[in-house]
Amino acid sequence: MRKFLLKLTAFAAVLVVVLALCELGFRLKPTAFKDKYEGLEKYAPEIEILALGHSHTNEGFDPKQFDRRAYNMALGFQNVYFDDFILSKFIDRMDSLKCVVIATSYYHFFNPIPELKDMRGEDLFNTIKFHLYWGVDEIRGKKISKLNPEYNLEILNNPASAWIAMAKYYLTGEAWSKERISARNEYLKYGFGGYYAECNAEFLDADGVRTAIAHTPFRDDNRVFNGSFNYGHYEHIVKICAERGIKVAIMLYPTWHTYYENVDEHQLLETRRLMDRLANENSNCMVFDYMDDARFEAHDFHDAIHLNAYGAEKMSAILNEDIVIISDTIDE
């Protein structure tokens, strides 16, 4: 019996060491969640234009196209709740900040972050990453770490594909590749990598209809649009910027015409009304609506609602000019 217990203890010790090494492997492996935060920490004092938002900004805002030092701090499924968190955390360190660019969309005002117990899929996955790497520890007044202690460990919150990618990263030598290190340093500097895939118009036509249906409509049981939760966070972002003389650009990114043509007109009208309300009630806030901008063609998109790197370059060059023209100067 004693021999068995010794073997069992030894096995358990080896298992703990292996799992600890796996946890360390996940923590050290670069990810967008980790790298964007580290880049913002490193470059915060020199950033003049900060981009926040969800996947539209993540894939459509190219900091290199701006005349001023810009940084992309957006991620897919990044609710404005997290935008508010990150800006509130960093704004007092950002002495050079002149303008915050934050995306909304046709549905984001009406898609509030759910209770942690109700989260599924990408929402839950991303929230755990924000908790681990950004320090987000409260969702709708409840502590993440207390609600579910397993959310504190990477090894308990990654699919098989992530385990395979982690093993490949170290075993193939990618972790020590000069090219990989150089690419990561570039990503850390700007928070943007670019996605160059293009789609033909036939795919975009079908994807636009399909996605518009999926995004329509976000209403409560009384069939009334309710954007109060998310609006409060957009409003807080605008107000803490106003206190520091920082301008805010609230924007809708370009979409393929079949998406725009098939959305719920009342939902889109309410989205634009809330955007205009922010601008009308706050002198430091501007609205930029490119949702049906005819300057964007099929080769600028990689699906009906996301720009590819070519489209991001075009969009960012346009936005660079429009921020200056509409606000006269962001030095005011």
C-alpha positions as CSV (number, residue, x, y, z in Angstrom):
1,M,0.0,0.0,0.0
2,R,2.8,2.4,0.9
3,K,4.5,1.7,-2.4
4,F,1.3,2.4,-4.3
5,L,0.8,5.7,-2.4
6,L,4.4,6.7,-3.3
7,K,3.8,6.0,-6.9
8,L,0.5,7.8,-6.9
9,T,2.1,10.8,-5.2
10,A,4.9,10.8,-7.8
11,F,2.5,10.6,-10.7
12,A,0.4,13.4,-9.2
13,A,3.5,15.5,-8.8
14,V,4.6,14.9,-12.4
15,L,1.1,15.8,-13.6
16,V,1.0,19.0,-11.6
17,V,4.4,20.0,-13.1
18,V,3.2,19.2,-16.6
19,L,0.0,21.2,-16.1
20,A,2.0,24.1,-14.6
21,L,4.3,24.1,-17.6
22,C,1.3,24.1,-19.9
23,E,-0.3,27.0,-18.0
24,L,3.0,28.9,-18.4
25,G,3.2,28.0,-22.0
26,F,-0.3,29.5,-22.6
27,R,0.6,32.6,-20.6
28,L,3.9,33.3,-22.5
29,K,2.5,32.6,-25.9
30,P,1.6,35.8,-27.7
31,T,-2.1,36.4,-28.3
32,A,-4.0,39.5,-29.5
33,F,-5.5,39.9,-26.0
34,K,-2.1,39.9,-24.3
35,D,-0.1,41.8,-27.0
36,K,-2.6,44.7,-27.5
37,Y,-2.6,45.3,-23.7
38,E,1.2,45.1,-23.5
39,G,1.5,47.4,-26.4
40,L,-0.8,50.0,-24.9
41,E,1.0,49.8,-21.6
42,K,4.3,50.4,-23.4
43,Y,3.3,53.2,-25.8
44,A,0.4,54.9,-23.8
45,P,2.2,58.2,-23.2
46,E,2.9,58.8,-26.9
47,I,-0.4,57.7,-28.4
48,E,-2.5,60.6,-29.8
49,I,-5.3,58.6,-31.5
50,L,-6.7,55.5,-29.7
51,A,-9.1,53.2,-31.5
52,L,-11.6,51.1,-29.5
53,G,-14.4,48.8,-30.5
54,H,-15.2,45.4,-31.8
55,S,-14.1,43.5,-34.9
56,H,-15.0,46.3,-37.3
57,T,-12.2,48.4,-35.7
58,N,-9.9,45.5,-35.1
59,E,-9.8,44.7,-38.8
60,G,-10.6,48.2,-40.3
61,F,-8.4,50.7,-38.4
62,D,-4.8,50.8,-39.7
63,P,-2.7,53.1,-37.4
64,K,0.0,53.6,-39.9
65,Q,-2.3,55.6,-42.2
66,F,-2.7,58.4,-39.6
67,D,-0.6,61.6,-39.4
68,R,-0.5,61.2,-35.7
69,R,0.6,58.3,-33.5
70,A,-2.3,55.9,-33.5
71,Y,-3.0,52.6,-31.8
72,N,-5.7,49.9,-32.4
73,M,-7.0,48.6,-29.1
74,A,-10.1,46.8,-30.6
75,L,-10.9,43.1,-30.6
76,G,-13.6,40.9,-32.0
77,F,-16.6,40.6,-29.6
78,Q,-15.2,43.5,-27.6
79,N,-18.3,45.0,-26.0
80,V,-18.3,48.8,-25.2
81,Y,-18.2,47.6,-21.5
82,F,-14.6,46.6,-22.1
83,D,-13.8,49.7,-24.1
84,D,-14.9,51.8,-21.2
85,F,-12.9,49.6,-18.8
86,I,-9.6,49.9,-20.8
87,L,-10.0,53.6,-21.4
88,S,-10.8,54.4,-17.8
89,K,-7.7,52.4,-16.7
90,F,-5.3,54.0,-19.1
91,I,-6.5,57.5,-19.8
92,D,-4.6,59.2,-17.0
93,R,-1.4,57.7,-18.4
94,M,-2.1,58.9,-21.9
95,D,-0.7,62.5,-21.8
96,S,-0.6,62.9,-25.6
97,L,-4.1,61.5,-26.3
98,K,-6.1,63.9,-28.6
99,C,-8.8,61.7,-30.0
100,V,-10.6,58.4,-29.2
101,V,-12.2,56.6,-32.2
102,I,-14.8,54.1,-31.1
103,A,-16.9,51.9,-33.4
104,T,-20.5,51.0,-32.9
105,S,-22.6,49.1,-35.4
106,Y,-26.1,48.4,-36.5
107,Y,-26.7,46.1,-33.5
108,H,-24.1,47.0,-30.8
109,F,-26.3,49.5,-28.9
110,F,-28.8,46.7,-28.4
111,N,-26.4,43.8,-27.6
112,P,-25.3,44.4,-24.0
113,I,-22.8,42.2,-22.2
114,P,-24.8,39.4,-20.5
115,E,-24.4,38.1,-17.0
116,L,-21.4,35.8,-16.8
117,K,-23.6,32.8,-16.1
118,D,-25.4,33.5,-19.4
119,M,-22.3,33.9,-21.6
120,R,-21.5,31.4,-24.3
121,G,-19.0,30.9,-27.0
122,E,-16.8,33.9,-28.0
123,D,-18.4,36.2,-25.4
124,L,-17.3,33.9,-22.6
125,F,-13.9,33.0,-24.1
126,N,-13.0,36.7,-24.6
127,T,-14.3,37.7,-21.2
128,I,-12.0,35.2,-19.6
129,K,-9.0,36.5,-21.6
130,F,-9.9,40.1,-20.5
131,H,-10.0,38.9,-17.0
132,L,-6.6,37.1,-17.2
133,Y,-4.7,39.7,-19.2
134,W,-6.4,43.0,-18.6
135,G,-7.5,42.7,-15.0
136,V,-11.3,42.7,-15.7
137,D,-12.7,41.1,-12.5
138,E,-16.3,42.3,-12.5
139,I,-19.2,41.8,-14.9
140,R,-22.5,43.5,-14.0
141,G,-21.4,43.9,-10.4
142,K,-20.3,40.3,-9.9
143,K,-16.7,39.1,-9.4
144,I,-15.4,36.8,-12.1
145,S,-12.8,35.1,-9.9
146,K,-15.4,34.4,-7.2
147,L,-18.1,33.2,-9.5
148,N,-16.0,30.6,-11.1
149,P,-12.4,30.0,-9.9
150,E,-11.6,27.9,-12.9
151,Y,-11.7,31.1,-15.0
152,N,-8.3,32.0,-13.5
153,L,-6.5,29.2,-15.4
154,E,-5.8,29.1,-19.2
155,I,-5.5,25.3,-19.1
156,L,-9.2,25.0,-18.1
157,N,-10.4,27.5,-20.7
158,N,-8.9,26.6,-24.1
159,P,-10.3,24.3,-26.9
160,A,-8.2,21.5,-28.4
161,S,-7.2,23.8,-31.3
162,A,-5.5,26.2,-28.8
163,W,-3.6,23.4,-27.2
164,I,-2.3,22.2,-30.6
165,A,-1.4,25.8,-31.5
166,M,0.5,26.3,-28.2
167,A,2.4,23.0,-28.6
168,K,3.3,23.9,-32.3
169,Y,4.4,27.3,-31.3
170,Y,7.2,26.0,-29.0
171,L,8.0,22.6,-30.6
172,T,8.5,24.1,-34.1
173,G,10.8,26.9,-32.9
174,E,8.3,29.6,-33.9
175,A,8.7,31.1,-30.4
176,W,12.3,31.9,-31.2
177,S,12.0,32.8,-34.9
178,K,13.4,36.2,-35.8
179,E,10.5,36.8,-38.2
180,R,7.9,36.0,-35.6
181,I,9.6,38.2,-33.0
182,S,9.8,41.0,-35.5
183,A,6.1,40.6,-36.5
184,R,5.1,40.7,-32.8
185,N,7.1,43.8,-32.1
186,E,5.3,45.5,-35.0
187,Y,2.0,44.3,-33.7
188,L,2.9,45.6,-30.2
189,K,3.7,49.0,-31.6
190,Y,0.4,49.5,-33.5
191,G,-2.1,46.8,-32.3
192,F,-2.9,46.0,-35.9
193,G,-1.8,43.2,-38.2
194,G,-4.0,43.4,-41.3
195,Y,-6.0,40.6,-43.0
196,Y,-5.5,40.6,-46.8
197,A,-8.0,38.0,-47.9
198,E,-10.4,39.2,-50.6
199,C,-13.9,38.0,-51.5
200,N,-15.8,38.2,-54.8
201,A,-19.0,40.1,-55.1
202,E,-21.1,37.0,-55.4
203,F,-20.0,35.8,-51.9
204,L,-20.4,39.2,-50.4
205,D,-24.0,39.4,-51.8
206,A,-25.0,36.2,-50.1
207,D,-23.1,37.0,-46.9
208,G,-24.6,40.4,-46.6
209,V,-28.2,39.0,-46.6
210,R,-27.3,36.2,-44.3
211,T,-25.5,38.5,-41.8
212,A,-28.2,41.2,-41.8
213,I,-30.8,38.6,-40.9
214,A,-28.6,37.3,-38.1
215,H,-28.2,40.8,-36.6
216,T,-31.9,41.7,-36.7
217,P,-33.6,42.7,-34.6
218,F,-32.4,43.2,-31.0
219,R,-35.6,44.0,-29.1
220,D,-37.0,43.2,-25.7
221,D,-40.2,41.3,-25.1
222,N,-42.2,44.5,-25.6
223,R,-40.7,45.0,-29.1
224,V,-39.0,48.2,-28.0
225,F,-35.4,48.9,-28.7
226,N,-33.4,49.2,-25.5
227,G,-29.8,50.6,-25.8
228,S,-29.6,52.0,-22.3
229,F,-26.9,49.7,-21.0
230,N,-24.4,50.1,-23.8
231,Y,-25.4,53.8,-24.3
232,G,-24.3,54.5,-20.7
233,H,-20.8,53.2,-21.5
234,Y,-20.5,55.2,-24.7
235,E,-21.6,58.2,-22.8
236,H,-19.1,57.6,-20.0
237,I,-16.3,57.4,-22.5
238,V,-17.3,60.7,-24.1
239,K,-17.5,62.4,-20.7
240,I,-14.2,61.3,-19.3
241,C,-12.6,62.4,-22.5
242,A,-14.3,65.8,-22.3
243,E,-12.9,66.3,-18.9
244,R,-9.4,66.1,-20.4
245,G,-10.1,67.9,-23.6
246,I,-10.0,64.8,-25.7
247,K,-12.3,64.4,-28.8
248,V,-14.3,61.3,-29.5
249,A,-15.3,60.0,-32.9
250,I,-18.2,57.5,-32.8
251,M,-18.4,55.7,-36.1
252,L,-20.1,53.1,-38.3
253,Y,-17.7,51.2,-40.5
254,P,-18.5,50.4,-44.2
255,T,-20.6,47.4,-45.0
256,W,-21.4,45.6,-48.3
257,H,-24.6,46.9,-49.9
258,T,-26.6,43.7,-49.5
259,Y,-26.1,44.0,-45.7
260,Y,-27.1,47.6,-45.6
261,E,-30.1,47.0,-47.8
262,N,-31.4,44.1,-45.7
263,V,-31.1,45.5,-42.1
264,D,-34.1,46.5,-40.1
265,E,-34.7,50.2,-40.9
266,H,-36.1,51.0,-37.5
267,Q,-33.1,49.4,-35.7
268,L,-30.7,51.3,-37.9
269,L,-32.6,54.5,-37.4
270,E,-32.4,54.0,-33.6
271,T,-28.7,53.4,-33.8
272,R,-28.1,56.6,-35.7
273,R,-30.4,58.5,-33.3
274,L,-28.3,57.3,-30.4
275,M,-25.1,58.3,-32.1
276,D,-26.5,61.7,-32.9
277,R,-27.7,62.1,-29.3
278,L,-24.1,61.6,-28.1
279,A,-22.8,64.2,-30.5
280,N,-25.6,66.7,-29.8
281,E,-25.2,66.5,-26.0
282,N,-21.4,66.5,-26.0
283,S,-19.4,69.1,-27.8
284,N,-16.3,66.9,-27.9
285,C,-18.1,64.1,-29.7
286,M,-18.3,63.7,-33.5
287,V,-20.3,61.1,-35.6
288,F,-18.8,59.4,-38.7
289,D,-21.2,57.2,-40.7
290,Y,-19.6,55.2,-43.5
291,M,-22.0,52.3,-43.4
292,D,-23.2,52.7,-47.0
293,D,-20.2,54.6,-48.3
294,A,-20.0,53.9,-52.1
295,R,-16.2,54.4,-52.1
296,F,-15.7,50.8,-50.8
297,E,-15.7,48.0,-53.4
298,A,-15.6,44.2,-53.2
299,H,-11.8,44.1,-53.1
300,D,-11.9,46.1,-49.8
301,F,-13.9,43.5,-47.9
302,H,-13.2,40.0,-46.6
303,D,-16.9,39.5,-45.7
304,A,-20.0,41.7,-45.8
305,I,-19.2,43.6,-42.6
306,H,-15.4,43.5,-42.3
307,L,-12.8,45.3,-44.2
308,N,-9.6,43.5,-45.3
309,A,-6.2,45.2,-45.0
310,Y,-6.7,47.1,-48.3
311,G,-10.0,48.4,-47.1
312,A,-8.5,49.2,-43.7
313,E,-5.8,51.3,-45.4
314,K,-8.5,53.2,-47.4
315,M,-10.8,53.6,-44.4
316,S,-8.0,54.9,-42.2
317,A,-6.8,57.4,-44.7
318,I,-10.3,58.7,-45.1
319,L,-10.8,58.9,-41.3
320,N,-7.5,60.6,-40.9
321,E,-8.7,63.4,-43.1
322,D,-12.3,63.6,-41.7
323,I,-11.2,63.8,-38.1
324,V,-9.2,66.9,-38.9
325,I,-11.7,68.5,-41.3
326,I,-14.9,68.0,-39.2
327,S,-13.3,69.0,-35.9
328,D,-11.2,71.7,-37.4
329,T,-8.2,70.5,-35.4
330,I,-7.8,67.9,-32.7
331,D,-5.4,70.3,-31.0
332,E,-8.2,72.6,-29.8
